[in-house]
C-alpha cells in the first residue's frame, strides 16, 4: 500500500510540474511568438502546416536570446521527467528559431545526440519520439557510467579489459558512431576512431590504449623534471613537443609551419638556427640520463623513457645505455625495524594474494537490538553464521567514531565489532578472538584502509590486514563491509615476540598519559613506561631532544612511521594526535607507533610533507635540526624502497574488480553513488601514480642549501600535482 501511494504521489507531482512548466515557460514563449506569425516572415525551411514549430521559427529578436536559452533548459527538464515528445518538439523549434545562434546550435546538437532530426520530429508520433528519447538518454547514461570505468581500468594498467569494455559498449549501441560515445577518451589517448568499432581488432585497440596511456603518463611525469634537475627539465620540454596530443593527431612540429617556427625559436629579425633533429635530441637526452642514473635515478628513468618514446628506433647501445630503464629504485634492503609479521592467527580470513568476499549473517533478538540502541558500545549476545558454521552467544557491539558511527535503526549502515569470546571463553573464528566490520561511510572507495595498511606493512610497520565481507542482519542485507584485523593480542603475536606489553590508542597525546585509552592489560592501572616517556619529554634538551628520547622511542622507527603517514596523506593520524596506536615492547622497553583509522587518505597528491605537527614527538622530530634530518631520510627511504606504484596499482585493481559489482548493485543500507565511487577511485589512482614524484620534489626543496633570503614553497610544484587539476 505504501509503495502504491508513493508512486501515485510522484505521478501527481510530475503532472503538476509539467503543467506549470508548460504554462509559465513554454506556452508564453510560443504565444508571444504566435502573436507575430501574421506579421513576421517564416523561415524558408519551416513547414507552415505545423504552427507550433512555425511560431518558434520566426527571425529571432535580441531581447529573446536569454529566453531561448531558458527554453533550452526547459527541454532538458522535460526530457528528465519523461516528456521526450514535448522536449524534442521544443528543441526542433529552437533549432529553427535561433538558427546559428548558441541556443539553436545547442538544440540541434542535443537532438542529434538523441538520434533525431527536425524532419523526424515533424513526422514522428508522440509514442515513437518518447521511446527514442528515452532509449538514447538511457544509452548515454550507461556510457557516462562506463567512461570513468574505462579511465580507471587504464590507470590500473588493465588495458585488455578497458578495450573490451569500450568495444562491447560500442557494439551494444550500434550503429551509433564511436566518436559520439567515446570521442573525448579516444582523443585523449590518441586512438584512431575506427579501432573502437565493434568489428575492429581488440588487440590493436588494446595496444593503442596502452601506448596512449603510457605517453600521457610520461607527459605528466616529465613536468617534475624541472624540479628534480633543471637541465633534464629543459630536455624533456623539447622532447614533449613530439608527443603532445593535437586535434588532427599529426605531429605539430613536423606538419605545421607555424609549429616548426615556434620550435626553432625564430625571432622578429629573421635569425634562424638549425636545431637538432628528433633522433639527435633523443640521443642527447639518453646520454644525459645516463649521467643522472646514480644522482637522480627517477629523473634518469623518466628522461630515458621520454627519449625512447620520441625515437623508438634509437640505437641505445651506441648511446651508452641498453634501452628503456627499469625501475631505478634500489633493491629493498632490510628496513630499520626488528619485528616481522608472522601472519598466523586469521591467515585463512586474510588470505595473501587471494582476495575474496566472505558472507556473514548476524541474528539479534529484539532485546539485543534494544540494548544496542540504549548503549551501542556494550556487547550483546548474538548468533553469527558463515556458511554452515554457526557461532552461538558471540558478543556484538556497534563500532565507529565521529563521522562514521551509525545507529542500528533499520535505515543506517551500522559498523560492528564481533567478539567471539565475549561470553564463551576460548571461542575463536579462524583463530581470531575478534573481527571488525567497518561500514566505510567516510571512504567512498572502500579501499583506502586496504591499500594504506599494506604500504605500512611493506615498510615493516605493524598494520592490520584487511578483507571484504557482505553482511545481513536478521536476514536484511546491510551491504559490503571492509573487514579490519582487530588489534588484539592475536595481532601483537604476529609482530612481536612478547605480546604482553601495554597498547595505547588515540585520540590524545602522551602528555595526557593518565587519560590515554589502553587496549591491553585493562585490569591493571600500571602506566609506568608511559609516565617515564612523558618525564623524559619534559626534561629533554630543546635542541637535541632525541639524545634522551631514544631510550624510549627509536628515532629511526618513529621517523619511518611519521614519514609514511605524511606520504599517504593520513592527516587524521598522529599528526592530529587522533587515529594512531603505540605499543611498548616488553623486550626493548621502547614504544612502537603504528597506524589506525586510515580511511581518509590518498587525497591531495601534492600535499606538503612537513605538516605542522600536533603530537609532541612529531614536533621533536620535524622542528629540530637532527630530528628533521632523520625525518627527511625516512621520507627518502619510503620513496626509494617502500612506495612501489606497480604493486599498489595491482592491489587496487584486484580490489576494484572485486567490489565494483557490489557498489553498482546498490544493495544494502546507505548505498553509495557509483559515479562518486568511480571518481574517488580515480583520485586515489592518481595519488598512487604521482605521489612519489611530488615527494621527491619537496625533498629537493627541503634539502636545498639556498639562502634564507630566497622564498621557496611547494606551490611551485608542477600543475598536475595540484588539487584542482582535471583528471578526466
Number of C-alpha atoms within 10 A of each C-alpha: 5 7 8 9 10 11 11 12 12 12 12 11 12 14 13 11 15 15 12 13 15 16 12 11 15 19 13 12 18 20 14 12 21 18 11 13 17 10 8 13 12 18 15 9 9 20 14 13 8 10 14 17 24 23 25 28 26 23 15 16 9 7 8 13 15 11 14 22 18 15 21 22 14 19 24 19 17 21 18 13 13 15 20 26 23 18 25 31 21 24 29 25 26 27 28 26 25 24 19 12 13 13 24 22 17 18 28 23 16 20 21 13 17 20 14 20 18 20 10 14 21 16 9 15 12 16 10 13 23 19 15 18 23 18 14 16 16 12 17 17 12 12 19 14 15 19 22 19 22 22 21 24 21 21 22 24 19 19 23 19 15 24 26 18 17 24 21 15 22 22 17 11 16 12 10 14 16 22 17 11 21 19 15 13 17 19 18 16 18 23 22 15 15 14 21 28 22 20 12 12 14 19 14 15 25 21 15 20 27 22 17 21 20 18 22 18 16 19 21 16 23 26 22 27 26 19 22 21 17 12 14 22 19 15 21 27 16 14 24 20 16 18 19 17 20 12 11 9 13 15 16 20 17 13 10 12 11 12 15 14 13 12 15 15 13 13 10 6 6 7 8 11 9 6 11 11 9 15 17 14 18 29 22 14 26 27 18 18 24 20 12 18 16 11 11 17 21 23 25 26 22 25 31 26 25 29 27 21 21 20 18 15 9 18 15 18 9 10 17 12 15 10 16 18 16 8 13 16 15 10 9 11 8 10 18 15 16 11 14 14 16 13 17 13 18 20 14 12 22 20 14 12 8 9 16 16 17 16 14 14 19 19 18 17 13 9 11 17 19 15 16 21 16 10 13 21 16 13 20 25 22 21 18 21 17 14 9 6 9 11 16 16 18 22 21 27 23 25 20 21 10 6 8 16 19 20 16 18 12 11 12 16 25 24 24 23 21 25 25 26 17 18 15 13 9 10 19 17 18 11 15 22 21 24 21 20 26 25 26 23 21 12 17 20 26 26 23 25 27 22 24 25 24 20 21 23 17 17 23 22 28 27 26 22 24 23 23 25 17 19 22 17 15 13 10 14 15 24 20 28 23 22 27 22 21 21 20 16 19 19 23 21 17 18 20 20 13 14 21 17 19 22 24 21 22 20 18 19 20 22 17 11 17 12 12 16 15 19 15 17 12 11 6 9 9 11 12 11 17 23 16 13 22 20 13 18 21 12 12 16 13 11 13 15 20 23 12 15 22 16 15 21 20 19 19 17 22 25 25 29 26 25 24 26 24 22 24 27 25 24 22 19 26 29 22 19 21 19 20 22 26 18 23 21 19 16 12 12 14 20 26 20 26 25 25 21 18 23 23 19 24 25 19 18 26 25 23 17 23 16 14 13 18 16 19 16 24 22 16 22 25 21 16 16 12 16 23 19 17 21 24 21 17 22 26 18 20 24 20 19 17 20 23 18 17 14 11 19 20 14 18 21 18 16 21 20 11 15 18 16 11 16 23 15 12 15 14 20 17 15 18 17 12 19 16 12 20 24 19 18 24 22 19 23 22 21 22 22 20 19 24 24 24 25 22 20 22 23 18 13 16 18 10 10 8 11 8 7 6 6 7 13 10 15 12 12 18 19 14 19 24 16 13 9 9 7 10 12
